[in-house]
Amino acid sequence: MNRLSPVASALLALGAVAPAWAQSAPSEPAVAGSSSVAATTQPDAVVALLGVQRVEIDGQRGGGFIRRDTSLAKLPADLRDVPQSVTVLSKSLLQSQGAVSLSDALRNVPGVTLGGAEGGQIGNNINLNGFTARTDIYLDGFRDRGQYYRDTFALDAVEVLMG
């Protein structure tokens, strides 16, 4: 029942060989009748062929939203050395997402869910991988009880440690 028909086998074999045909190099120059400009991939030849001005840009790549360090005192300075899953939401990322509350900031963090006021509890009901994290919240290194809704206007970063 699970055997391929001969037609399906031939189509699979043809599909496996098709990318090899697309990778063969052309034997003719790209511009017909032009002996001085060969079909090369040099940028200067392309600029001369198209007749456009060459533009050079000098600068440095911006850091963007990447954070390579953490502000937690219990962790090493470099995030590469942390044996846990760490998600850092920088202030620039929070501002670009328009996050005004902690629930807005944590909506894109994997493994984090925020409950409403079910069970009579108030404040941000944060769950990490399905388990409550009401007593695992720290603000500036001190344990935070989580009995209120948190705003992000005074936060430099939100760091989520899993595991």
N, CA, C and O of each residue as an XYZ file, in Angstrom:
652
protein
N       0.800     -1.190      0.000
C       0.000      0.000      0.000
C       0.851      1.266      0.000
O       0.447      2.277     -0.576
N       2.014      1.231      0.630
C       2.843      2.419      0.753
C       3.932      2.489     -0.303
O       4.910      3.213     -0.117
N       3.798      1.767     -1.399
C       4.817      1.800     -2.445
C       4.499      2.900     -3.437
O       3.335      3.203     -3.699
N       5.557      3.500     -3.990
C       5.389      4.543     -4.993
C       5.187      3.925     -6.366
O       5.772      2.892     -6.691
N       4.364      4.561     -7.153
C       4.174      4.099     -8.519
C       5.396      4.491     -9.345
O       6.145      5.376     -8.933
N       5.618      3.863    -10.496
C       6.771      4.217    -11.332
C       6.742      5.671    -11.794
O       7.800      6.285    -11.936
N       5.572      6.231    -12.029
C       5.479      7.627    -12.456
C       5.918      8.558    -11.320
O       6.645      9.523    -11.555
N       5.483      8.273    -10.108
C       5.875      9.095     -8.963
C       7.370      8.986     -8.711
O       8.013      9.978     -8.368
N       7.929      7.801     -8.876
C       9.375      7.630     -8.701
C      10.150      8.428     -9.737
O      11.175      9.026     -9.413
N       9.674      8.445    -10.980
C      10.349      9.205    -12.030
C      10.267     10.703    -11.758
O      11.243     11.419    -11.983
N       9.129     11.188    -11.281
C       8.997     12.608    -10.951
C       9.906     13.004     -9.790
O      10.491     14.086     -9.817
N      10.038     12.162     -8.783
C      10.941     12.449     -7.666
C      12.391     12.484     -8.128
O      13.158     13.346     -7.698
N      12.773     11.555     -9.000
C      14.144     11.540     -9.511
C      14.415     12.777    -10.362
O      15.500     13.353    -10.288
N      13.443     13.186    -11.165
C      13.597     14.386    -11.983
C      13.691     15.636    -11.110
O      14.468     16.542    -11.412
N      12.910     15.694    -10.038
C      12.958     16.832     -9.128
C      14.270     16.918     -8.372
O      14.719     18.018     -8.050
N      14.892     15.796     -8.083
C      16.176     15.811     -7.375
C      17.302     16.305     -8.271
O      18.275     16.873     -7.776
N      17.190     16.101     -9.585
C      18.237     16.509    -10.514
C      18.033     17.950    -10.974
O      18.986     18.579    -11.433
N      16.829     18.486    -10.867
C      16.519     19.822    -11.376
C      17.379     20.925    -10.771
O      17.796     21.803    -11.526
N      17.679     20.957     -9.478
C      18.541     22.026     -8.965
C      19.950     21.990     -9.549
O      20.605     23.029     -9.621
N      20.423     20.841     -9.959
C      21.754     20.762    -10.556
C      21.777     21.481    -11.904
O      22.800     22.069    -12.255
N      20.689     21.455    -12.665
C      20.636     22.171    -13.934
C      20.673     23.675    -13.694
O      21.288     24.405    -14.472
N      20.032     24.150    -12.640
C      19.989     25.582    -12.371
C      21.332     26.114    -11.902
O      21.556     27.323    -11.952
N      22.225     25.259    -11.451
C      23.496     25.712    -10.927
C      24.610     25.705    -11.960
O      25.743     26.051    -11.626
N      24.336     25.327    -13.193
C      25.387     25.325    -14.208
C      25.653     26.750    -14.676
O      24.733     27.564    -14.751
N      26.904     27.051    -14.988
C      27.313     28.396    -15.385
C      26.962     28.634    -16.847
O      27.061     27.711    -17.655
N      26.549     29.864    -17.213
C      26.250     30.151    -18.618
C      27.545     30.176    -19.429
O      28.592     30.608    -18.947
N      27.447     29.707    -20.662
C      28.644     29.651    -21.501
C      28.796     30.897    -22.365
O      29.882     31.129    -22.897
N      27.746     31.713    -22.528
C      27.815     32.906    -23.358
C      27.878     34.151    -22.484
O      27.389     34.133    -21.354
N      28.471     35.230    -22.985
C      28.453     36.486    -22.224
C      27.034     37.008    -22.087
O      26.171     36.706    -22.910
N      26.800     37.786    -21.053
C      25.459     38.306    -20.795
C      25.062     39.362    -21.814
O      23.881     39.481    -22.139
N      26.021     40.137    -22.331
C      25.729     41.191    -23.293
C      26.199     40.715    -24.661
O      27.389     40.471    -24.859
N      25.274     40.583    -25.601
C      25.643     40.115    -26.933
C      26.260     41.251    -27.729
O      25.761     42.375    -27.672
N      27.334     40.992    -28.470
C      27.976     41.973    -29.321
C      28.968     42.856    -28.594
O      29.570     43.724    -29.226
N      29.164     42.684    -27.330
C      30.116     43.496    -26.574
C      31.303     42.625    -26.218
O      31.201     41.722    -25.388
N      32.438     42.906    -26.857
C      33.620     42.086    -26.597
C      34.457     42.643    -25.458
O      35.247     41.910    -24.862
N      34.299     43.942    -25.136
C      35.134     44.527    -24.089
C      34.607     44.217    -22.691
O      35.387     44.128    -21.742
N      33.297     44.052    -22.555
C      32.716     43.774    -21.246
C      32.232     42.331    -21.243
O      31.252     41.992    -21.906
N      32.918     41.502    -20.503
C      32.509     40.105    -20.392
C      31.494     39.982    -19.259
O      31.377     40.869    -18.413
N      30.782     38.892    -19.258
C      29.794     38.663    -18.205
C      30.527     38.239    -16.942
O      30.798     37.058    -16.725
N      30.835     39.212    -16.128
C      31.530     38.931    -14.873
C      30.643     39.362    -13.725
O      29.632     40.036    -13.917
N      31.030     38.971    -12.556
C      30.285     39.360    -11.368
C      31.025     40.427    -10.582
O      30.712     40.660     -9.414
N      32.000     41.080    -11.199
C      32.729     42.141    -10.520
C      31.829     43.364    -10.399
O      31.145     43.718    -11.359
N      31.816     44.014     -9.242
C      30.948     45.186     -9.072
C      31.301     46.325    -10.016
O      30.403     47.016    -10.498
N      32.595     46.542    -10.297
C      32.981     47.630    -11.188
C      32.471     47.390    -12.606
O      32.068     48.334    -13.285
N      32.483     46.143    -13.056
C      31.991     45.829    -14.396
C      30.483     46.047    -14.483
O      29.980     46.506    -15.509
N      29.768     45.723    -13.423
C      28.319     45.923    -13.411
C      27.998     47.415    -13.416
O      27.080     47.851    -14.109
N      28.757     48.200    -12.639
C      28.551     49.648    -12.597
C      28.835     50.259    -13.962
O      28.082     51.118    -14.420
N      29.925     49.824    -14.627
C      30.262     50.353    -15.946
C      29.221     49.935    -16.981
O      28.889     50.717    -17.872
N      28.713     48.735    -16.874
C      27.730     48.234    -17.826
C      26.404     48.986    -17.707
O      25.792     49.320    -18.721
N      25.960     49.250    -16.495
C      24.673     49.907    -16.295
C      24.759     51.420    -16.405
O      23.740     52.078    -16.612
N      25.952     51.986    -16.271
C      26.119     53.427    -16.378
C      25.597     54.193    -15.176
O      25.148     55.330    -15.319
N      25.648     53.599    -14.007
C      25.198     54.285    -12.796
C      26.404     54.722    -11.979
O      27.516     54.232    -12.173
N      26.168     55.643    -11.072
C      27.253     56.107    -10.224
C      27.481     55.120     -9.085
O      26.552     54.490     -8.580
N      28.732     55.011     -8.707
C      29.084     54.129     -7.599
C      28.858     54.882     -6.285
O      29.290     56.025     -6.138
N      28.188     54.245     -5.346
C      27.888     54.841     -4.050
C      28.610     54.041     -2.983
O      28.465     52.821     -2.905
N      29.392     54.733     -2.159
C      30.073     54.079     -1.048
C      29.525     54.639      0.250
O      29.363     55.850      0.401
N      29.247     53.754      1.173
C      28.675     54.148      2.454
C      29.663     53.791      3.548
O      30.082     52.641      3.671
N      30.029     54.784      4.337
C      30.900     54.559      5.484
C      30.071     54.730      6.744
O      29.313     55.692      6.871
N      30.213     53.805      7.665
C      29.471     53.911      8.916
C      29.656     52.660      9.742
O      30.415     51.758      9.389
N      28.955     52.630     10.833
C      29.000     51.485     11.717
C      27.602     50.928     11.866
O      26.612     51.658     11.817
N      27.543     49.640     12.046
C      26.270     48.982     12.238
C      25.779     49.269     13.652
O      26.531     49.144     14.618
N      24.527     49.649     13.760
C      23.953     49.941     15.065
C      23.690     48.666     15.845
O      23.578     47.584     15.270
N      23.594     48.802     17.132
C      23.364     47.652     17.996
C      21.954     47.110     17.906
O      21.725     45.928     18.164
N      20.999     47.967     17.542
C      19.620     47.517     17.443
C      19.054     47.182     18.813
O      19.228     47.942     19.766
N      18.380     46.050     18.911
C      17.747     45.646     20.156
C      18.574     44.621     20.917
O      18.113     44.106     21.936
N      19.773     44.312     20.458
C      20.551     43.219     21.039
C      21.177     43.654     22.359
O      21.826     44.697     22.438
N      20.975     42.840     23.392
C      21.645     43.040     24.678
C      22.551     41.845     24.901
O      22.110     40.702     24.786
N      23.801     42.093     25.217
C      24.741     41.011     25.440
C      25.084     40.829     26.917
O      25.827     39.914     27.273
N      24.554     41.685     27.767
C      24.831     41.567     29.186
C      23.520     41.615     29.957
O      22.464     41.927     29.406
N      23.612     41.300     31.233
C      22.440     41.304     32.084
C      22.736     42.116     33.330
O      23.894     42.271     33.716
N      21.706     42.626     33.953
C      21.900     43.436     35.154
C      21.697     42.628     36.426
O      21.778     43.179     37.523
N      21.437     41.341     36.301
C      21.219     40.515     37.481
C      22.536     40.225     38.179
O      23.519     39.859     37.535
N      22.555     40.387     39.480
C      23.794     40.202     40.240
C      24.180     38.734     40.355
O      25.354     38.423     40.554
N      23.222     37.830     40.234
C      23.513     36.408     40.404
C      24.057     35.754     39.140
O      24.514     34.612     39.186
N      24.015     36.453     38.025
C      24.442     35.878     36.756
C      25.767     36.479     36.317
O      26.108     37.592     36.718
N      26.523     35.745     35.489
C      27.737     36.333     34.913
C      27.378     37.528     34.035
O      26.219     37.710     33.660
N      28.371     38.332     33.717
C      28.124     39.546     32.945
C      27.719     39.252     31.507
O      26.956     40.020     30.921
N      28.204     38.173     30.929
C      27.935     37.877     29.525
C      26.806     36.853     29.418
O      26.839     35.824     30.093
N      25.817     37.123     28.586
C      24.673     36.223     28.449
C      25.041     34.883     27.829
O      24.320     33.902     28.015
N      26.151     34.824     27.096
C      26.553     33.548     26.498
C      26.954     32.530     27.553
O      26.915     31.327     27.295
N      27.340     32.997     28.748
C      27.803     32.102     29.802
C      26.691     31.643     30.734
O      26.963     30.896     31.673
N      25.460     32.059     30.512
C      24.346     31.692     31.383
C      23.780     30.352     30.922
O      23.429     30.213     29.750
N      23.681     29.356     31.814
C      23.172     28.045     31.404
C      21.648     27.956     31.401
O      21.102     26.855     31.471
N      20.960     29.073     31.322
C      19.507     29.105     31.284
C      19.055     29.831     30.025
O      19.840     30.496     29.348
N      17.786     29.687     29.737
C      17.204     30.453     28.642
C      16.880     31.849     29.165
O      16.079     32.001     30.087
N      17.503     32.865     28.573
C      17.325     34.243     29.025
C      16.770     35.064     27.865
O      17.316     35.045     26.762
N      15.692     35.776     28.120
C      15.130     36.703     27.149
C      15.225     38.101     27.740
O      14.700     38.359     28.823
N      15.894     39.001     27.031
C      16.072     40.368     27.510
C      15.303     41.306     26.583
O      15.528     41.327     25.373
N      14.404     42.070     27.165
C      13.649     43.077     26.425
C      14.223     44.436     26.806
O      14.006     44.911     27.921
N      14.947     45.058     25.895
C      15.591     46.341     26.188
C      14.570     47.477     26.136
O      13.450     47.303     25.655
N      14.975     48.630     26.636
C      14.082     49.799     26.656
C      13.694     50.217     25.241
O      12.553     50.609     24.999
N      14.645     50.133     24.304
C      14.323     50.508     22.924
C      13.312     49.545     22.310
O      12.463     49.965     21.523
N      13.388     48.256     22.659
C      12.408     47.294     22.164
C      11.040     47.557     22.782
O      10.025     47.490     22.090
N      11.005     47.854     24.073
C       9.732     48.157     24.728
C       9.081     49.397     24.120
O       7.864     49.440     23.942
N       9.893     50.400     23.803
C       9.349     51.614     23.202
C       8.869     51.370     21.780
O       7.846     51.920     21.370
N       9.597     50.548     21.018
C       9.175     50.292     19.639
C       7.914     49.441     19.579
O       7.139     49.556     18.629
N       7.692     48.581     20.587
C       6.470     47.783     20.636
C       5.292     48.563     21.211
O       4.144     48.129     21.109
N       5.580     49.711     21.814
C       4.513     50.487     22.432
C       4.005     49.857     23.715
O       2.830     50.001     24.051
N       4.872     49.161     24.435
C       4.484     48.477     25.664
C       4.386     49.483     26.803
O       5.368     50.148     27.135
N       3.208     49.594     27.399
C       3.017     50.506     28.526
C       2.809     49.755     29.831
O       2.841     50.359     30.904
N       2.599     48.454     29.755
C       2.448     47.647     30.962
C       3.309     46.399     30.822
O       3.792     46.081     29.735
N       3.492     45.701     31.929
C       4.302     44.489     31.897
C       3.638     43.404     31.054
O       4.327     42.611     30.413
N       2.322     43.363     31.049
C       1.637     42.377     30.210
C       1.850     42.667     28.729
O       1.930     41.733     27.931
N       1.943     43.940     28.342
C       2.269     44.285     26.955
C       3.691     43.867     26.614
O       3.954     43.385     25.512
N       4.607     44.051     27.555
C       6.009     43.732     27.300
C       6.239     42.237     27.179
O       7.082     41.807     26.392
N       5.505     41.437     27.942
C       5.745     39.994     27.975
C       4.904     39.211     26.976
O       4.967     37.982     26.970
N       4.131     39.869     26.143
C       3.247     39.122     25.241
C       4.002     38.356     24.162
O       3.464     37.387     23.627
N       5.238     38.753     23.815
C       6.000     38.055     22.779
C       7.107     37.177     23.339
O       7.920     36.659     22.574
N       7.158     36.995     24.654
C       8.187     36.151     25.260
C       7.679     34.714     25.264
O       6.589     34.454     25.773
N       8.447     33.768     24.705
C       7.980     32.380     24.661
C       7.908     31.769     26.053
O       8.810     31.959     26.870
N       6.831     31.035     26.320
C       6.664     30.339     27.587
C       6.033     31.172     28.678
O       5.823     30.669     29.782
N       5.721     32.432     28.409
C       5.130     33.315     29.417
C       3.680     33.583     29.039
O       3.386     34.006     27.922
N       2.780     33.333     29.984
C       1.377     33.678     29.798
C       0.949     34.558     30.959
O       1.478     34.444     32.065
N       0.007     35.420     30.708
C      -0.498     36.331     31.731
C      -1.976     36.062     31.927
O      -2.767     36.126     30.985
N      -2.332     35.764     33.153
C      -3.720     35.508     33.467
C      -4.426     36.775     33.876
O      -3.791     37.785     34.182
N      -5.749     36.719     33.879
C      -6.537     37.853     34.341
C      -6.632     37.817     35.858
O      -5.686     37.419     36.538
N      -7.757     38.225     36.374
C      -7.952     38.240     37.824
C      -8.695     36.994     38.281
O      -9.514     37.065     39.198
N      -8.420     35.852     37.655
C      -9.093     34.623     38.045
C      -8.641     34.214     39.444
O      -7.470     34.368     39.790
N      -9.542     33.708     40.225
C      -9.194     33.231     41.559
C      -9.097     34.338     42.585
O      -8.619     34.096     43.694
N      -9.531     35.544     42.257
C      -9.533     36.631     43.215
C      -8.201     37.327     43.392
O      -8.079     38.191     44.260
N      -7.198     36.982     42.602
C      -5.896     37.639     42.739
C      -5.867     38.885     41.872
O      -6.458     38.930     40.793
N      -5.166     39.893     42.368
C      -5.046     41.123     41.602
C      -3.620     41.257     41.117
O      -2.729     40.553     41.591
N      -3.403     42.146     40.186
C      -2.057     42.384     39.676
C      -1.758     41.511     38.471
O      -2.632     40.816     37.952
N      -0.504     41.561     38.038
C      -0.062     40.754     36.904
C       0.105     39.307     37.349
O       0.981     39.012     38.162
N      -0.710     38.413     36.839
C      -0.604     36.989     37.148
C       0.269     36.338     36.087
O      -0.231     35.910     35.046
N       1.554     36.262     36.342
C       2.519     35.769     35.364
C       2.714     34.277     35.568
O       2.915     33.816     36.692
N       2.653     33.526     34.479
C       2.904     32.087     34.504
C       4.078     31.785     33.591
O       4.107     32.226     32.442
N       5.050     31.028     34.103
C       6.201     30.587     33.313
C       6.043     29.103     33.037
O       6.039     28.292     33.963
N       5.914     28.749     31.781
C       5.724     27.361     31.352
C       4.567     26.696     32.091
O       4.632     25.508     32.405
N       3.512     27.452     32.368
C       2.328     26.902     33.002
C       2.312     26.974     34.510
O       1.282     26.675     35.114
N       3.399     27.353     35.145
C       3.464     27.440     36.601
C       3.446     28.903     37.025
O       4.009     29.768     36.354
N       2.789     29.160     38.147
C       2.691     30.537     38.608
C       4.063     31.078     39.005
O       4.905     30.353     39.536
N       4.266     32.359     38.737
C       5.545     33.000     39.039
C       5.324     34.267     39.855
O       6.093     35.223     39.742
N       4.284     34.279     40.669
C       3.983     35.484     41.448
C       5.085     35.815     42.441
O       5.310     36.990     42.730
N       5.775     34.817     42.969
C       6.838     35.080     43.946
C       8.216     35.046     43.306
O       9.221     35.151     44.009
N       8.285     34.904     42.000
C       9.571     34.848     41.303
C       9.841     36.112     40.499
O      10.571     36.075     39.509
N       9.265     37.211     40.912
C       9.443     38.479     40.216
C      10.374     39.350     41.050
O      10.184     39.510     42.256
N      11.379     39.906     40.391
C      12.342     40.770     41.078
C      12.340     42.138     40.409
O      12.257     42.241     39.186
N      12.433     43.175     41.215
C      12.528     44.542     40.725
C      13.785     45.152     41.324
O      13.870     45.352     42.535
N      14.757     45.445     40.474
C      16.066     45.963     40.890
C      16.763     45.033     41.877
O      17.428     45.499     42.803
N      16.620     43.733     41.690
C      17.308     42.751     42.515
C      16.574     42.344     43.776
O      17.033     41.444     44.480
N      15.444     42.975     44.088
C      14.675     42.648     45.286
C      13.379     41.964     44.882
O      12.766     42.298     43.869
N      12.971     40.983     45.712
C      11.751     40.237     45.414
C      10.543     41.168     45.436
O      10.399     42.011     46.321
N       9.687     40.992     44.445
C       8.491     41.809     44.302
C       7.284     40.896     44.465
O       7.214     39.853     43.815
N       6.339     41.261     45.315
C       5.206     40.393     45.615
C       4.232     40.259     44.458
O       3.565     39.230     44.349
N       4.125     41.227     43.616
C       3.235     41.123     42.468
C       1.783     41.376     42.789
O       0.912     40.768     42.168
N       1.484     42.250     43.737
C       0.104     42.548     44.103
C      -0.436     43.783     43.385
O      -1.433     44.363     43.814
N       0.213     44.184     42.301
C      -0.230     45.377     41.588
C       0.131     45.223     40.110
O       0.888     44.327     39.738
N      -0.407     46.087     39.290
C      -0.095     46.089     37.868
C       1.139     46.954     37.640
O       1.230     48.061     38.171
N       2.072     46.462     36.865
C       3.345     47.154     36.670
C       3.354     47.915     35.350
O       2.890     47.414     34.325
N       3.884     49.123     35.391
C       4.099     49.922     34.188
C       5.552     49.779     33.760
O       6.400     49.382     34.560
N       5.843     50.101     32.507
C       7.210     49.946     31.997
C       7.919     51.272     31.781
O       9.032     51.279     31.256
N       7.322     52.393     32.163
C       7.941     53.687     31.854
C       9.256     53.894     32.595
O      10.110     54.632     32.105
N       9.452     53.274     33.754
C      10.677     53.480     34.528
C      11.639     52.301     34.422
O      12.636     52.267     35.143
N      11.374     51.339     33.549
C      12.228     50.156     33.428
C      13.259     50.349     32.326
O      12.943     50.860     31.251
N      14.496     49.937     32.601
C      15.533     49.945     31.565
C      15.464     48.689     30.721
O      15.766     48.725     29.528
N      15.070     47.576     31.326
C      14.979     46.308     30.605
C      14.117     45.350     31.412
O      13.956     45.504     32.622
N      13.567     44.363     30.723
C      12.850     43.264     31.360
C      13.615     42.003     30.996
O      13.818     41.712     29.817
N      14.041     41.251     32.011
C      14.829     40.039     31.788
C      14.040     38.844     32.294
O      13.620     38.814     33.451
N      13.839     37.858     31.425
C      13.067     36.669     31.762
C      14.010     35.478     31.747
O      14.623     35.180     30.722
N      14.130     34.788     32.895
C      14.968     33.595     33.011
C      14.066     32.381     33.102
O      13.146     32.352     33.920
N      14.314     31.387     32.281
C      13.525     30.157     32.290
C      14.436     29.001     32.680
O      15.545     28.874     32.162
N      13.965     28.164     33.591
C      14.738     26.968     33.940
C      15.447     27.071     35.251
O      16.131     26.132     35.659
